[in-house]
């Protein structure tokens, strides 16, 4: 398993866009990303450095492994 290091919310958004996600809207400090097929909605907190637990939850919601996510960066 690869180590997750300092990854910003902008890097996460760019990686998820490669999988077909798009920015649906923003509510406060959270950017809501959505994919239509299969329908998935993921909230991304806007941070300069994402916490590891939060990042792992986002990766899991997207249906990826950590290694698959890191290749998208």
Secondary structure, DSSP 8 states (H G I E B T S, - for coil): --------HHHHHHHHHTTT-EEEEEETTEEEEEEETTEEEEEEE--SS--HHHHHHHHHHTT--HHHHHHH-
